[in-house]
Amino acid sequence: MTARKWVVSGRVQGVGFRNYVQKHALRAEVTGYAKNLEDGRVEVHGVGAEEGLKRLSGYVRRGPMFAEVRTVDEQMAEVVRYDGFQIR
């Protein structure tokens, strides 16, 4: 198990970004959360196998149809145990 944290900027709030990430995280067997930040960005924390995290990273960078992902800061993160993938 390994973990990643992504901080995504652009038009990522109010466009279904967190639900989109949750759907793809569950398909990739990644646990964690997606939450809106006060400054308009979205933070995603994912825990799982390296292959699942790579797949999720691609979806985070693409975003749903009405999103406009401008930048993604990806970094290694602490492995934390989560039950599923939560929207916060």
N, C-alpha and C positions, 0 to 999 in steps of 0.2 A: 504494500500500500504506500502511496505517496500522495502529495497534496499540492495544489496550485491555488493562487489567488489572482484574479483578474480585476482590474479597475478599468471600466469602460466609459469613455466620454463620447459625446455627440448627442444626437437626438435619440436617447435611450430610455427616457421616462415618459410614460403615458402612451406607449406604442406596443405594449404587450411583451416587452423584452424579458422580464422576469419569468413570465409564464412559458415563453419560448425556451428559455434556458432550462427551466425545470423539466419540460417535456423531453428535451434532448439529453439532459443529465440522467434521467431515469432510464432512457433507452441505452445509454452508455454504461449503466450500472455505477454511476457516480453519485455519492451522497454529498450533502453540504447545504448551501443556501445562496440565494440571490437577494440583494437588498438595495433599495434606493438610498443614495447619499444626499445630504442636504444641498450639496453644490451642483446637483443635476446629473452626477455620474451614477453608475451602478457598480456595486461590488459583488463579485461572485467568488465563493470559496468552494472548491471541489476536492473530494477525497475518493480515491479509487486506484485501479490498476493504471499503469502508464498509458496503455492503449486507449482506455476509456477517456482519460484526461486529454489525450491528443485529439480525439474525435470531438470532445466538448469544446476544446479551444477553437477549433475551426468554426463551430456554430456561434460561439461568443464573438468571434471576429466578424462574422457575417451579419448576425442579428436578424430579426424578423422583417417582413416586407416593408413596414412603414418606419423602421429605424434607420438611422444614419450613423453608423459607427465611424468615429473619426480616429480615436486612438485607443489602444489597449495596452495597459501595463500589466505584464504577466510575470509572476515571480513564484519561487518555491514557497510553500506555506507549511504551517504546522499540521500534522496529521491529527485530526480530532474525530471522535466517533459521533456520527449523526444517524438518526433514524430517518432514512429517506432524504429527499431534497426539498428544503423548505423555501417558501417565499416570505421574506421578512419585510 
